Amino acid sequence: MFRRVESSLPKDFHFPADLEGLGYNIDETGRIRSIEKPDQEFHYFISKNERCVEMQREAMNSIATFSLLSLSLPIRAACIRREVLARLAASSMDTVRLPIGTTPKDNHVPILASSHLATAKRVIVYVGESCQDLGIFAYRLIGANTIASGSAVEFVNHLKAVSRDSPAIIMANPGQLIWYRRGQRAMTQQTWHAIPRDTAVSEPMMIDSVKNIIPQNEDIQKHVACLFEQVVDNLPSENAKIDIIGIGDGALEVVEYLQQDWKKWEDRVDAIVVGASHIWNTDIKDEGFGKFWNRRGRAYLISPEPLDAPLTGRDEFGCNCFSSGEPSYVELIMPRAYRSMLDYFKVIADNPGYEAEPQNFSEENGVLE
């Protein structure tokens, strides 16, 4: 019987976690482009070896271990997550650790909140997909366009530019719920699998059910509960009105949570907007929440139709449905449609007692009458 000893196995792949080391930079328009070929985007499939591709991707997306308050890397050396969080910090988005009261060395998950959260009259709570990193909407859009357009940077700056009352923002982090003890940080499942291994063919590290778990944030359901109970319910003013954006499975978990104690939240939540709704009429159990969802909820669906085009779906989803302007990917709904979502929140804020009119479609072709 033959076997290969570990020393003879191929070494794991390593890529530097900085743009210049990977052969890229950020050009004058904010796009990530090759240094040698300035018109070339990030080259994902550099090898037929899956592990090689995985490690290069993680190096490009990498954040490394750092403090937002002590960033010293030049802009052209920083990789995507590090650059996004630095820009959000510069836009007055502070890091809050969950559970509240944990130290940087304790198992915790970071979220982002506006620095004026305690005094804001309106608060927008964003809960994205459980596969995304904090502050990231879509890496595919960052690679094709700009860092700002594929992340929360453009969203935050747009809100500050167009809103006179300056709503505060709370950004959940349902993706980074695994604690990496050696790196002292939370990470996604995808990043966990990209942790360096003994060899290129070694199995990924096992996730310890105690040491690698974040208390009260063991999964997306518990994270949403922790977010609302420790942050949304306590840090803003009691009189602040709350608007909610949920994308994908994040939307479903928010709706499930609110229904558990809707009487507590009904006087505070002004509107809910969801992207790629997984919420069906049968999921609405609380009668009071159902009435609110019917008149103040809105769903943006995957559709080739132009942004804001009315769509059928009210009977299935329980609220008015519109095209997100995105025909293929759930992760692109937020970058495509956030301006429309914010406009809807403004209509409600400016019109107390607003109730959405049910959309009526002809049975023949689904056209709005």
C-alpha positions as CSV (number, residue, x, y, z in Angstrom):
1,M,0.0,0.0,0.0
2,F,1.4,3.4,-1.0
3,R,0.8,6.7,0.7
4,R,2.2,10.2,0.5
5,V,3.6,11.8,3.6
6,E,2.4,15.3,4.3
7,S,5.8,16.9,3.5
8,S,5.4,15.6,-0.1
9,L,2.0,17.2,-0.6
10,P,1.6,20.5,-2.5
11,K,1.8,23.6,-0.2
12,D,-1.2,25.7,0.2
13,F,-1.5,28.7,-2.1
14,H,-0.7,32.2,-0.8
15,F,-1.5,35.6,-2.2
16,P,-0.7,39.0,-0.6
17,A,-3.7,40.8,0.8
18,D,-3.0,44.1,-1.0
19,L,-4.0,45.3,-4.4
20,E,-0.5,46.1,-5.7
21,G,0.8,42.7,-4.6
22,L,-2.1,41.1,-6.6
23,G,-1.3,43.3,-9.6
24,Y,-4.2,45.7,-9.3
25,N,-4.9,49.3,-8.3
26,I,-7.9,51.6,-7.9
27,D,-8.0,54.0,-10.9
28,E,-9.1,57.6,-11.0
29,T,-12.8,56.6,-11.4
30,G,-12.7,54.3,-8.4
31,R,-12.6,51.0,-10.3
32,I,-10.3,48.1,-9.5
33,R,-8.2,47.4,-12.6
34,S,-5.0,45.6,-13.6
35,I,-1.8,47.5,-13.3
36,E,-0.4,46.0,-16.5
37,K,-3.7,46.1,-18.4
38,P,-5.6,49.1,-17.1
39,D,-8.8,48.1,-19.0
40,Q,-8.9,44.6,-17.5
41,E,-11.1,43.8,-14.5
42,F,-10.2,41.4,-11.7
43,H,-9.3,38.1,-13.3
44,Y,-11.1,35.5,-11.2
45,F,-10.2,32.2,-12.9
46,I,-6.4,32.4,-12.8
47,S,-6.1,28.6,-12.5
48,K,-8.1,25.4,-13.0
49,N,-7.2,24.6,-9.4
50,E,-10.2,25.5,-7.2
51,R,-8.1,26.1,-4.1
52,C,-5.9,28.5,-6.0
53,V,-8.9,30.5,-7.2
54,E,-10.5,30.5,-3.7
55,M,-7.3,31.8,-2.1
56,Q,-6.8,34.6,-4.7
57,R,-10.4,35.7,-4.3
58,E,-10.1,35.8,-0.5
59,A,-6.9,37.8,-0.8
60,M,-8.7,40.4,-3.0
61,N,-11.7,40.5,-0.7
62,S,-9.5,40.4,2.5
63,I,-9.8,42.7,5.5
64,A,-6.9,41.4,7.6
65,T,-6.8,42.2,11.3
66,F,-7.0,45.9,11.9
67,S,-8.8,48.7,13.8
68,L,-10.9,51.2,11.9
69,L,-9.5,53.9,14.1
70,S,-5.9,53.1,13.1
71,L,-6.0,52.7,9.4
72,S,-2.6,53.6,7.8
73,L,-2.6,51.7,4.6
74,P,-2.6,53.8,1.4
75,I,-5.8,53.6,-0.7
76,R,-4.0,51.7,-3.5
77,A,-2.7,49.1,-1.1
78,A,-6.0,48.3,0.7
79,C,-8.1,45.4,-0.4
80,I,-11.9,45.5,-0.8
81,R,-13.3,44.9,2.7
82,R,-10.7,47.0,4.3
83,E,-11.3,49.8,1.9
84,V,-15.1,49.6,2.2
85,L,-15.0,49.8,6.0
86,A,-12.5,52.6,5.9
87,R,-14.7,54.7,3.7
88,L,-17.8,53.9,5.8
89,A,-15.9,55.0,8.9
90,A,-15.0,58.3,7.1
91,S,-18.8,58.7,6.5
92,S,-19.5,58.6,10.2
93,M,-20.5,54.9,10.4
94,D,-19.3,53.5,13.7
95,T,-18.5,49.9,14.6
96,V,-20.8,48.3,17.3
97,R,-20.0,44.9,18.7
98,L,-22.7,42.3,19.4
99,P,-23.5,41.2,22.0
100,I,-23.3,44.7,23.5
101,G,-20.6,44.9,26.2
102,T,-18.1,42.5,24.5
103,T,-14.5,43.6,24.1
104,P,-12.5,43.3,20.9
105,K,-11.0,40.0,22.3
106,D,-14.3,38.4,23.1
107,N,-16.3,36.4,20.5
108,H,-18.4,39.1,18.8
109,V,-19.9,40.2,15.5
110,P,-19.4,43.8,14.3
111,I,-22.3,45.8,12.9
112,L,-22.3,49.4,11.7
113,A,-24.3,52.3,13.0
114,S,-24.4,56.1,12.3
115,S,-22.6,58.2,14.8
116,H,-25.7,60.3,15.4
117,L,-28.0,57.2,16.0
118,A,-29.0,58.4,19.5
119,T,-30.4,61.7,18.3
120,A,-31.8,60.8,14.8
121,K,-35.6,61.2,14.3
122,R,-35.6,58.4,11.7
123,V,-33.5,55.2,11.6
124,I,-33.1,52.9,8.6
125,V,-32.2,49.3,9.5
126,Y,-30.6,47.2,6.8
127,V,-30.5,43.4,7.0
128,G,-28.8,41.8,4.0
129,E,-28.1,38.2,2.9
130,S,-26.4,35.7,5.2
131,C,-23.6,35.1,2.6
132,Q,-22.3,38.7,2.5
133,D,-19.6,40.5,4.4
134,L,-20.3,43.6,6.5
135,G,-20.9,46.6,4.3
136,I,-20.8,44.6,1.0
137,F,-23.7,44.3,-1.3
138,A,-22.1,42.5,-4.3
139,Y,-18.5,41.7,-5.0
140,R,-19.4,41.1,-8.6
141,L,-20.5,44.8,-8.9
142,I,-17.4,46.0,-7.1
143,G,-15.2,44.1,-9.7
144,A,-17.1,45.4,-12.7
145,N,-17.8,48.9,-11.6
146,T,-16.6,50.6,-8.5
147,I,-16.0,49.9,-4.8
148,A,-18.7,52.4,-3.8
149,S,-21.4,51.1,-6.2
150,G,-21.1,47.5,-5.0
151,S,-21.0,48.3,-1.3
152,A,-22.8,50.4,1.3
153,V,-20.6,53.4,0.6
154,E,-22.7,54.8,-2.2
155,F,-25.9,54.1,-0.3
156,V,-24.7,55.9,2.9
157,N,-23.4,58.9,1.0
158,H,-26.5,59.2,-1.2
159,L,-28.7,59.2,1.9
160,K,-26.7,61.9,3.5
161,A,-26.8,64.0,0.4
162,V,-30.6,63.8,-0.3
163,S,-32.0,63.8,3.2
164,R,-32.5,67.0,5.2
165,D,-33.4,65.2,8.4
166,S,-30.3,62.9,8.1
167,P,-31.7,59.5,9.0
168,A,-29.4,57.2,10.9
169,I,-28.4,53.8,9.5
170,I,-28.0,50.5,11.3
171,M,-26.3,47.8,9.2
172,A,-26.7,44.2,10.4
173,N,-24.1,41.6,9.8
174,P,-25.9,38.2,9.3
175,G,-23.0,36.8,7.2
176,Q,-20.0,37.0,9.6
177,L,-21.2,34.8,12.4
178,I,-18.1,32.5,12.7
179,W,-15.4,33.5,15.2
180,Y,-11.8,33.0,14.1
181,R,-9.8,32.9,17.3
182,R,-6.4,33.2,15.8
183,G,-7.4,36.3,13.8
184,Q,-9.6,37.6,16.6
185,R,-12.5,38.5,14.2
186,A,-15.8,37.3,12.8
187,M,-16.0,35.9,9.3
188,T,-18.3,34.3,6.8
189,Q,-18.4,30.6,5.9
190,Q,-16.6,31.5,2.6
191,T,-13.8,33.2,4.4
192,W,-13.5,30.4,6.9
193,H,-12.8,28.0,4.0
194,A,-10.1,30.3,2.8
195,I,-8.1,30.2,6.0
196,P,-4.6,28.8,5.2
197,R,-4.2,25.1,5.6
198,D,-1.2,22.8,6.1
199,T,-1.3,21.7,2.4
200,A,-3.3,22.6,-0.7
201,V,-5.3,19.4,-0.3
202,S,-6.0,19.5,3.4
203,E,-9.5,19.6,4.7
204,P,-10.8,23.0,6.1
205,M,-10.7,23.5,9.8
206,M,-13.6,22.1,11.8
207,I,-16.0,24.7,13.4
208,D,-16.0,24.2,17.1
209,S,-19.6,24.5,18.5
210,V,-18.3,26.6,21.4
211,K,-15.1,28.3,20.6
212,N,-16.0,29.5,17.1
213,I,-19.6,30.5,17.9
214,I,-20.7,34.1,18.8
215,P,-23.1,34.1,21.8
216,Q,-26.6,35.2,21.0
217,N,-25.6,35.3,17.3
218,E,-25.3,31.6,16.5
219,D,-27.3,31.9,13.3
220,I,-29.1,34.6,11.3
221,Q,-32.3,34.2,13.3
222,K,-30.6,34.9,16.6
223,H,-28.5,37.7,15.1
224,V,-31.6,39.5,14.0
225,A,-33.1,39.1,17.4
226,C,-29.9,40.3,19.1
227,L,-29.8,43.3,16.7
228,F,-33.3,44.5,17.4
229,E,-33.3,43.8,21.2
230,Q,-29.9,45.2,22.0
231,V,-29.5,47.9,19.3
232,V,-32.7,49.0,17.6
233,D,-34.7,48.9,20.8
234,N,-32.1,50.7,23.0
235,L,-29.7,53.0,21.1
236,P,-32.0,55.2,19.1
237,S,-34.4,57.7,20.7
238,E,-37.7,56.2,21.8
239,N,-39.5,58.5,19.4
240,A,-37.4,57.7,16.4
241,K,-39.3,56.1,13.5
242,I,-37.8,53.0,12.0
243,D,-37.7,52.0,8.3
244,I,-36.5,48.5,7.4
245,I,-34.8,47.1,4.3
246,G,-34.4,43.3,4.1
247,I,-32.7,41.4,1.3
248,G,-33.1,37.7,0.6
249,D,-33.1,35.5,3.8
250,G,-32.4,38.6,5.8
251,A,-35.9,39.9,4.9
252,L,-37.6,36.7,6.0
253,E,-35.9,36.7,9.4
254,V,-36.8,40.3,10.1
255,V,-40.5,39.6,9.3
256,E,-40.4,36.5,11.4
257,Y,-38.9,38.4,14.3
258,L,-41.3,41.3,14.2
259,Q,-44.4,39.1,14.2
260,Q,-43.3,37.5,17.5
261,D,-44.1,40.7,19.3
262,W,-45.6,43.1,16.8
263,K,-47.4,45.1,19.5
264,K,-44.0,46.2,20.8
265,W,-42.9,47.5,17.4
266,E,-46.1,48.6,15.6
267,D,-45.9,52.2,16.9
268,R,-42.2,52.5,15.9
269,V,-41.8,50.8,12.5
270,D,-43.0,53.1,9.6
271,A,-42.3,50.9,6.6
272,I,-40.7,47.7,5.4
273,V,-39.1,47.1,2.0
274,V,-37.8,43.7,1.0
275,G,-35.7,42.5,-2.0
276,A,-36.3,39.1,-3.6
277,S,-39.1,38.4,-1.2
278,H,-39.2,34.9,0.4
279,I,-42.2,36.0,2.4
280,W,-45.5,34.4,1.3
281,N,-49.0,35.2,2.6
282,T,-48.8,31.9,4.5
283,D,-45.8,33.3,6.5
284,I,-47.8,36.1,7.9
285,K,-49.2,34.8,11.1
286,D,-49.9,37.9,13.2
287,E,-53.1,39.7,12.1
288,G,-51.8,43.2,13.1
289,F,-48.6,42.8,11.3
290,G,-50.4,41.4,8.3
291,K,-52.5,44.6,8.0
292,F,-49.3,46.7,8.3
293,W,-47.5,44.6,5.7
294,N,-50.4,45.0,3.4
295,R,-50.5,48.8,3.5
296,R,-46.9,49.7,4.3
297,G,-44.8,46.8,2.9
298,R,-43.2,46.8,-0.5
299,A,-41.3,44.0,-2.4
300,Y,-38.7,44.5,-5.1
301,L,-38.4,41.4,-7.2
302,I,-36.0,39.9,-9.7
303,S,-37.3,41.1,-13.0
304,P,-36.1,42.3,-16.5
305,E,-38.6,45.1,-16.3
306,P,-37.4,48.7,-15.7
307,L,-36.9,49.7,-12.0
308,D,-40.2,50.5,-10.3
309,A,-42.4,48.8,-12.9
310,P,-45.4,47.4,-11.0
311,L,-45.5,43.6,-11.0
312,T,-48.1,41.0,-10.1
313,G,-47.5,39.2,-6.8
314,R,-49.6,41.0,-4.2
315,D,-51.8,37.9,-3.8
316,E,-48.8,35.7,-3.2
317,F,-46.6,38.1,-1.2
318,G,-49.2,40.2,0.6
319,C,-47.9,43.6,-0.5
320,N,-47.4,45.6,-3.7
321,C,-44.6,44.3,-5.8
322,F,-42.2,46.2,-8.1
323,S,-39.3,45.5,-10.4
324,S,-35.9,45.9,-8.9
325,G,-34.5,46.5,-12.4
326,E,-32.2,43.5,-11.8
327,P,-33.0,40.4,-13.9
328,S,-30.6,37.8,-12.4
329,Y,-29.0,38.3,-9.0
330,V,-30.5,38.9,-5.6
331,E,-27.3,40.5,-4.4
332,L,-27.7,43.3,-7.0
333,I,-31.2,44.3,-5.9
334,M,-29.9,46.7,-3.3
335,P,-27.4,48.6,-5.5
336,R,-30.0,48.8,-8.3
337,A,-33.1,49.8,-6.2
338,Y,-31.9,51.6,-3.0
339,R,-32.8,55.0,-4.4
340,S,-36.3,53.9,-5.0
341,M,-36.5,52.4,-1.6
342,L,-35.4,55.6,0.1
343,D,-37.9,57.6,-2.0
344,Y,-40.7,55.3,-0.7
345,F,-39.5,55.9,2.9
346,K,-39.6,59.6,2.3
347,V,-43.2,59.5,0.9
348,I,-44.3,57.7,4.1
349,A,-42.3,60.1,6.4
350,D,-43.9,63.1,4.7
351,N,-47.4,61.7,4.7
352,P,-48.5,60.4,8.1
353,G,-51.3,57.8,7.8
354,Y,-50.1,56.8,4.3
355,E,-51.6,53.5,3.0
356,A,-50.5,51.9,-0.3
357,E,-53.3,51.4,-2.8
358,P,-53.6,47.8,-3.9
359,Q,-52.4,47.2,-7.5
360,N,-54.9,45.8,-9.9
361,F,-53.8,43.9,-13.0
362,S,-55.8,42.6,-15.9
363,E,-56.1,38.8,-15.9
364,E,-55.1,38.5,-19.6
365,N,-51.6,39.9,-19.6
366,G,-50.7,41.1,-16.1
367,V,-50.7,44.8,-17.1
368,L,-51.5,47.3,-14.4
369,E,-54.9,48.8,-15.0
